Amino acid sequence: MLSASLSAQGVFSNKTQTIVEKVIQDYPNHFFNIKGEFIGQALQASRYKSTLELPGASSSTITLVSASGTGGSGWNCTVLQTASFDEARARFSEIYGQLSNSIILAAGQKTFILSGQYEPPAPDKKDNEVMFTLLPGVGEMKRLRVELILRSEGQDWVVAISVNDGDPRAQAQLAVNGR
């Protein structure tokens, strides 16, 4: 029997969800509390290492865009890079299962549910992704998007997670500088 002290959050908690929840909690601060050492700057975007990374991930970065009118921020984590589509597909599906409908507690905010529609990845499709949103979408948190991505890069397949602004202009700048 489960202890009465366990919350519903604890029942569904896992390492992937816990890390993503911490990233989301720092989103209103433009990831200031998880920003590590400076990596570099390109155009109007600055890149930093992230102090939060999923176990086994090859890299996690934070990109801050300072362009006039299109400022934005994003956290990107490369979870897996492999030549095997089947291995990448399995990890993509596993992460989806860990994140889908998970409960997110954001400091000073309501409790949110991470919601996204799964489509099975296909090897002939170069970019497979699930776009998660926070429900209910209120305040500045309604702009937040969590993406789970499986994409082809040369001979490899890359599985990545991104937490970023939902503003399409800011996303375009983050995509150019953060991936």
PASEBA-1860 file (N, C-alpha, C; in nm, 3 decimals):
! residues 179
1> MLSASLSA> 0.084/-0.118/0.000/0.000/0.000/0.000/0.088/0.124/0.000 ~ 0.049/0.225/-0.079/0.128/0.346/-0.088/0.110/0.431/0.036 ~ 0.217/0.495/0.075/0.212/0.584/0.191/0.119/0.702/0.162 ~ 0.046/0.743/0.263/-0.047/0.855/0.246/0.028/0.985/0.217 ~ 0.157/0.989/0.246/0.234/1.111/0.223/0.272/1.130/0.077 ~ 0.257/1.026/-0.005/0.289/1.040/-0.147/0.181/1.121/-0.217 ~ 0.225/1.218/-0.291/0.128/1.298/-0.368/0.106/1.230/-0.502 ~ 0.006/1.274/-0.573/-0.019/1.221/-0.708/0.104/1.247/-0.795
9> QGVFSNKT> 0.170/1.359/-0.774/0.290/1.392/-0.850/0.396/1.284/-0.830 ~ 0.418/1.242/-0.706/0.520/1.143/-0.677/0.493/1.009/-0.741 ~ 0.368/0.973/-0.756/0.332/0.845/-0.815/0.376/0.839/-0.962 ~ 0.365/0.952/-1.033/0.394/0.954/-1.175/0.532/1.010/-1.207 ~ 0.611/1.038/-1.106/0.741/1.101/-1.125/0.842/1.004/-1.184 ~ 0.929/1.056/-1.270/1.041/0.982/-1.324/1.151/1.083/-1.353 ~ 1.272/1.037/-1.382/1.384/1.129/-1.398/1.363/1.227/-1.512 ~ 1.313/1.181/-1.625/1.290/1.271/-1.738/1.189/1.377/-1.700
17> QTIVEKVI> 1.078/1.336/-1.643/0.973/1.430/-1.604/1.026/1.526/-1.498 ~ 1.104/1.479/-1.403/1.157/1.563/-1.296/1.248/1.672/-1.353 ~ 1.337/1.636/-1.444/1.428/1.734/-1.506/1.348/1.836/-1.586 ~ 1.255/1.788/-1.669/1.174/1.879/-1.751/1.091/1.972/-1.662 ~ 1.039/1.920/-1.551/0.964/2.003/-1.459/1.051/2.115/-1.402 ~ 1.176/2.084/-1.365/1.267/2.186/-1.312/1.299/2.291/-1.419 ~ 1.313/2.247/-1.543/1.338/2.341/-1.652/1.216/2.433/-1.670 ~ 1.097/2.375/-1.671/0.974/2.453/-1.685/0.958/2.552/-1.569
25> QDYPNHFF> 0.993/2.510/-1.449/0.983/2.599/-1.333/1.073/2.721/-1.349 ~ 1.183/2.708/-1.421/1.275/2.820/-1.440/1.247/2.898/-1.569 ~ 1.151/2.856/-1.647/1.116/2.925/-1.771/1.081/3.073/-1.748 ~ 0.999/3.109/-1.646/0.968/3.251/-1.626/1.093/3.336/-1.598 ~ 1.201/3.274/-1.551/1.328/3.343/-1.523/1.423/3.338/-1.642 ~ 1.373/3.296/-1.758/1.456/3.277/-1.879/1.573/3.182/-1.849 ~ 1.546/3.081/-1.767/1.640/2.975/-1.733/1.763/3.024/-1.657 ~ 1.751/3.139/-1.591/1.864/3.199/-1.518/1.923/3.104/-1.414
33> NIKGEFIG> 1.837/3.031/-1.340/1.884/2.946/-1.231/1.948/2.815/-1.277 ~ 1.936/2.783/-1.405/1.997/2.659/-1.456/2.101/2.690/-1.564 ~ 2.134/2.817/-1.579/2.230/2.860/-1.681/2.371/2.839/-1.629 ~ 2.449/2.765/-1.704/2.588/2.737/-1.668/2.682/2.829/-1.743 ~ 2.799/2.775/-1.777/2.903/2.858/-1.839/2.866/2.899/-1.982 ~ 2.915/3.016/-2.019/2.892/3.074/-2.150/2.963/2.991/-2.257 ~ 2.891/2.957/-2.365/2.950/2.880/-2.475/2.991/2.973/-2.588 ~ 2.900/3.062/-2.628/2.932/3.152/-2.738/2.812/3.233/-2.780
41> QALQASRY> 2.835/3.319/-2.879/2.729/3.406/-2.928/2.730/3.405/-3.079 ~ 2.611/3.404/-3.138/2.594/3.413/-3.282/2.477/3.506/-3.308 ~ 2.500/3.604/-3.393/2.399/3.705/-3.422/2.349/3.765/-3.290 ~ 2.221/3.752/-3.260/2.167/3.812/-3.138/2.128/3.705/-3.036 ~ 2.195/3.591/-3.041/2.165/3.482/-2.949/2.292/3.442/-2.873 ~ 2.276/3.421/-2.744/2.386/3.374/-2.659/2.355/3.232/-2.615 ~ 2.458/3.146/-2.615/2.440/3.008/-2.575/2.520/2.979/-2.449 ~ 2.458/2.899/-2.361/2.518/2.859/-2.235/2.499/2.710/-2.215
49> KSTLELPG> 2.589/2.649/-2.138/2.566/2.512/-2.094/2.454/2.517/-1.991 ~ 2.376/2.410/-1.983/2.272/2.400/-1.882/2.326/2.319/-1.765 ~ 2.287/2.359/-1.645/2.327/2.281/-1.527/2.235/2.162/-1.506 ~ 2.124/2.156/-1.583/2.033/2.042/-1.577/2.045/1.963/-1.706 ~ 2.061/1.832/-1.691/2.075/1.745/-1.808/2.015/1.610/-1.775 ~ 1.949/1.552/-1.872/1.894/1.418/-1.852/2.007/1.317/-1.840 ~ 1.991/1.214/-1.757/2.094/1.111/-1.745/2.126/1.050/-1.882 ~ 2.254/1.044/-1.915/2.298/0.986/-2.042/2.294/1.081/-2.160
57> ASSSTITL> 2.246/1.203/-2.141/2.239/1.300/-2.251/2.379/1.345/-2.291 ~ 2.396/1.377/-2.420/2.526/1.422/-2.467/2.547/1.571/-2.446 ~ 2.439/1.649/-2.442/2.453/1.793/-2.417/2.320/1.855/-2.381 ~ 2.328/1.964/-2.305/2.211/2.046/-2.274/2.256/2.191/-2.279 ~ 2.183/2.272/-2.355/2.219/2.411/-2.370/2.099/2.502/-2.349 ~ 2.129/2.626/-2.318/2.029/2.731/-2.307/2.064/2.837/-2.409 ~ 1.966/2.880/-2.484/1.985/2.986/-2.583/1.896/3.104/-2.544 ~ 1.957/3.221/-2.536/1.884/3.344/-2.505/1.894/3.437/-2.625
65> VSASGTGG> 1.780/3.474/-2.681/1.775/3.562/-2.798/1.743/3.703/-2.750 ~ 1.825/3.798/-2.792/1.804/3.936/-2.749/1.759/4.027/-2.863 ~ 1.716/3.969/-2.972/1.672/4.048/-3.088/1.552/4.135/-3.052 ~ 1.554/4.255/-3.100/1.444/4.349/-3.072/1.312/4.293/-3.123 ~ 1.215/4.280/-3.032/1.083/4.231/-3.068/1.070/4.081/-3.079 ~ 1.184/4.009/-3.082/1.176/3.863/-3.094/1.256/3.794/-2.984 ~ 1.276/3.862/-2.873/1.350/3.801/-2.763/1.284/3.671/-2.722 ~ 1.364/3.576/-2.684/1.311/3.448/-2.643/1.417/3.368/-2.572
73> SGWNCTVL> 1.377/3.252/-2.524/1.472/3.166/-2.456/1.434/3.021/-2.481 ~ 1.534/2.936/-2.476/1.508/2.794/-2.498/1.611/2.707/-2.429 ~ 1.567/2.592/-2.384/1.653/2.489/-2.326/1.647/2.370/-2.421 ~ 1.762/2.321/-2.464/1.768/2.209/-2.557/1.858/2.100/-2.500 ~ 1.810/1.977/-2.506/1.886/1.864/-2.454/1.891/1.754/-2.560 ~ 2.012/1.719/-2.603/2.030/1.607/-2.694/2.038/1.481/-2.610 ~ 1.933/1.401/-2.618/1.920/1.283/-2.533/1.997/1.164/-2.590 ~ 1.992/1.148/-2.722/2.054/1.032/-2.785/2.094/1.065/-2.927
81> QTASFDEA> 2.210/1.016/-2.968/2.253/1.024/-3.108/2.304/0.885/-3.144 ~ 2.239/0.826/-3.246/2.271/0.688/-3.281/2.249/0.666/-3.431 ~ 2.317/0.566/-3.486/2.295/0.530/-3.626/2.172/0.441/-3.642 ~ 2.120/0.388/-3.531/2.007/0.295/-3.535/1.873/0.367/-3.521 ~ 1.793/0.363/-3.627/1.660/0.423/-3.620/1.576/0.353/-3.514 ~ 1.585/0.220/-3.506/1.505/0.145/-3.408/1.538/0.186/-3.265 ~ 1.666/0.207/-3.235/1.706/0.251/-3.101/1.652/0.392/-3.074 ~ 1.663/0.481/-3.172/1.613/0.618/-3.157/1.461/0.618/-3.141
89> RARFSEIY> 1.392/0.537/-3.219/1.246/0.529/-3.210/1.204/0.480/-3.072 ~ 1.274/0.380/-3.020/1.241/0.325/-2.888/1.261/0.431/-2.779 ~ 1.370/0.506/-2.786/1.397/0.610/-2.685/1.295/0.724/-2.697 ~ 1.260/0.762/-2.819/1.158/0.865/-2.845/1.025/0.824/-2.782 ~ 0.985/0.700/-2.804/0.859/0.648/-2.748/0.864/0.641/-2.596 ~ 0.979/0.599/-2.543/0.995/0.591/-2.397/0.981/0.729/-2.333 ~ 1.047/0.829/-2.390/1.039/0.965/-2.335/0.898/1.019/-2.347 ~ 0.831/0.991/-2.460/0.693/1.035/-2.474/0.608/0.978/-2.360
97> GQLSNSII> 0.626/0.851/-2.331/0.551/0.787/-2.223/0.581/0.849/-2.087 ~ 0.704/0.895/-2.067/0.742/0.956/-1.940/0.686/1.098/-1.925 ~ 0.666/1.168/-2.038/0.621/1.307/-2.032/0.470/1.324/-2.052 ~ 0.410/1.240/-2.134/0.269/1.258/-2.169/0.179/1.254/-2.047 ~ 0.095/1.355/-2.035/-0.002/1.369/-1.927/0.062/1.375/-1.788 ~ 0.191/1.412/-1.781/0.253/1.424/-1.650/0.210/1.554/-1.584 ~ 0.215/1.554/-1.453/0.173/1.669/-1.374/0.296/1.755/-1.348 ~ 0.284/1.884/-1.379/0.394/1.979/-1.363/0.353/2.083/-1.259
105> LAAGQKTF> 0.434/2.096/-1.156/0.410/2.199/-1.055/0.507/2.313/-1.081 ~ 0.454/2.429/-1.118/0.537/2.545/-1.143/0.526/2.640/-1.024 ~ 0.641/2.684/-0.975/0.645/2.771/-0.856/0.556/2.893/-0.876 ~ 0.468/2.916/-0.780/0.380/3.031/-0.785/0.271/3.022/-0.891 ~ 0.261/2.911/-0.956/0.163/2.892/-1.062/0.068/2.779/-1.023 ~ -0.026/2.757/-1.111/-0.116/2.644/-1.093/-0.042/2.514/-1.126 ~ -0.110/2.405/-1.103/-0.060/2.276/-1.147/-0.100/2.259/-1.293 ~ -0.008/2.210/-1.374/-0.032/2.194/-1.516/-0.021/2.047/-1.555
113> ILSGQYEP> -0.080/2.013/-1.667/-0.064/1.881/-1.726/0.004/1.899/-1.861 ~ 0.108/1.821/-1.885/0.181/1.825/-2.011/0.106/1.736/-2.111 ~ 0.058/1.797/-2.218/-0.025/1.725/-2.313/0.030/1.736/-2.455 ~ 0.038/1.622/-2.525/0.086/1.622/-2.663/0.037/1.499/-2.736 ~ 0.016/1.512/-2.865/-0.035/1.403/-2.949/0.081/1.324/-3.010 ~ 0.084/1.195/-2.984/0.191/1.107/-3.033/0.159/1.057/-3.174 ~ 0.260/1.063/-3.259/0.254/0.998/-3.390/0.376/0.909/-3.400 ~ 0.359/0.783/-3.436/0.475/0.694/-3.445/0.578/0.746/-3.545
121> PAPDKKDN> 0.706/0.750/-3.507/0.811/0.795/-3.599/0.826/0.702/-3.718 ~ 0.862/0.758/-3.830/0.884/0.680/-3.951/1.024/0.711/-4.005 ~ 1.100/0.610/-4.048/1.237/0.634/-4.093/1.245/0.719/-4.220 ~ 1.139/0.723/-4.299/1.142/0.804/-4.420/1.106/0.950/-4.393 ~ 1.071/0.980/-4.270/1.039/1.117/-4.230/1.160/1.172/-4.155 ~ 1.222/1.278/-4.206/1.346/1.331/-4.148/1.325/1.396/-4.011 ~ 1.207/1.455/-3.989/1.176/1.519/-3.860/1.046/1.462/-3.806 ~ 1.055/1.396/-3.692/0.938/1.345/-3.620/0.933/1.423/-3.490
129> EVMFTLLP> 0.818/1.479/-3.456/0.813/1.553/-3.331/0.676/1.547/-3.265 ~ 0.679/1.566/-3.133/0.558/1.580/-3.054/0.568/1.717/-2.987 ~ 0.467/1.799/-3.006/0.462/1.931/-2.944/0.371/1.921/-2.822 ~ 0.430/1.938/-2.704/0.353/1.936/-2.580/0.316/2.079/-2.542 ~ 0.201/2.095/-2.481/0.161/2.223/-2.424/0.121/2.199/-2.279 ~ 0.121/2.307/-2.201/0.077/2.299/-2.062/-0.071/2.331/-2.057 ~ -0.147/2.245/-1.993/-0.290/2.267/-1.975/-0.319/2.288/-1.828 ~ -0.395/2.385/-1.784/-0.449/2.489/-1.871/-0.340/2.590/-1.905
137> GVGEMKRL> -0.347/2.647/-2.023/-0.250/2.748/-2.065/-0.294/2.884/-2.012 ~ -0.224/2.932/-1.909/-0.258/3.062/-1.851/-0.133/3.148/-1.837 ~ -0.152/3.280/-1.841/-0.042/3.373/-1.822/0.071/3.349/-1.921 ~ 0.193/3.378/-1.877/0.308/3.362/-1.965/0.337/3.215/-1.995 ~ 0.284/3.125/-1.912/0.307/2.982/-1.933/0.236/2.930/-2.058 ~ 0.137/3.003/-2.110/0.068/2.955/-2.229/0.156/2.967/-2.353 ~ 0.264/3.045/-2.345/0.359/3.055/-2.457/0.459/2.940/-2.459 ~ 0.474/2.874/-2.345/0.574/2.769/-2.332/0.539/2.646/-2.415
145> RVELILRS> 0.637/2.591/-2.482/0.621/2.469/-2.560/0.732/2.371/-2.522 ~ 0.695/2.247/-2.511/0.791/2.140/-2.488/0.785/2.052/-2.612 ~ 0.900/2.035/-2.678/0.905/1.953/-2.799/0.991/1.830/-2.774 ~ 0.942/1.718/-2.820/1.018/1.594/-2.823/1.046/1.569/-2.971 ~ 1.173/1.558/-3.007/1.212/1.555/-3.147/1.295/1.430/-3.178 ~ 1.266/1.369/-3.290/1.348/1.262/-3.347/1.377/1.306/-3.489 ~ 1.505/1.337/-3.517/1.538/1.388/-3.651/1.663/1.320/-3.706 ~ 1.670/1.319/-3.836/1.784/1.263/-3.907/1.889/1.372/-3.924
153> EGQDWVVA> 2.014/1.340/-3.888/2.127/1.430/-3.908/2.238/1.349/-3.972 ~ 2.252/1.361/-4.103/2.351/1.282/-4.175/2.313/1.135/-4.167 ~ 2.404/1.052/-4.115/2.379/0.909/-4.101/2.317/0.874/-3.965 ~ 2.305/0.973/-3.878/2.257/0.949/-3.742/2.113/0.995/-3.722 ~ 2.055/0.940/-3.615/1.923/0.983/-3.567/1.946/1.046/-3.431 ~ 1.885/1.163/-3.410/1.901/1.238/-3.286/1.766/1.250/-3.217 ~ 1.764/1.219/-3.087/1.646/1.239/-3.004/1.678/1.356/-2.912 ~ 1.590/1.456/-2.911/1.614/1.576/-2.832/1.484/1.624/-2.767
161> ISVNDGDP> 1.501/1.699/-2.659/1.389/1.766/-2.592/1.421/1.915/-2.590 ~ 1.320/1.995/-2.617/1.336/2.139/-2.616/1.222/2.202/-2.536 ~ 1.256/2.298/-2.451/1.157/2.377/-2.377/1.183/2.521/-2.419 ~ 1.082/2.585/-2.481/1.107/2.718/-2.535/0.980/2.802/-2.544 ~ 1.000/2.927/-2.585/0.890/3.018/-2.608/0.806/2.968/-2.724 ~ 0.677/2.986/-2.715/0.586/2.945/-2.822/0.573/3.046/-2.933 ~ 0.635/3.165/-2.918/0.630/3.269/-3.020/0.704/3.220/-3.145 ~ 0.636/3.209/-3.260/0.700/3.156/-3.380/0.825/3.232/-3.422
169> RAQAQLAV> 0.827/3.365/-3.405/0.947/3.442/-3.443/1.064/3.406/-3.352 ~ 1.038/3.395/-3.222/1.143/3.359/-3.128/1.188/3.215/-3.152 ~ 1.095/3.126/-3.184/1.131/2.986/-3.212/1.221/2.977/-3.333 ~ 1.193/3.055/-3.437/1.276/3.053/-3.557/1.419/3.096/-3.524 ~ 1.433/3.199/-3.442/1.567/3.245/-3.402/1.635/3.142/-3.315 ~ 1.561/3.077/-3.223/1.618/2.973/-3.138/1.662/2.853/-3.222 ~ 1.584/2.819/-3.324/1.617/2.705/-3.409/1.747/2.730/-3.484 ~ 1.768/2.852/-3.529/1.888/2.886/-3.602/2.010/2.881/-3.510
177> NGR> 1.995/2.929/-3.388/2.108/2.942/-3.298/2.120/2.836/-3.190 ~ 2.013/2.763/-3.160/2.017/2.673/-3.047/2.024/2.525/-3.079 ~ 2.012/2.489/-3.202/2.011/2.345/-3.235/2.132/2.306/-3.313
END
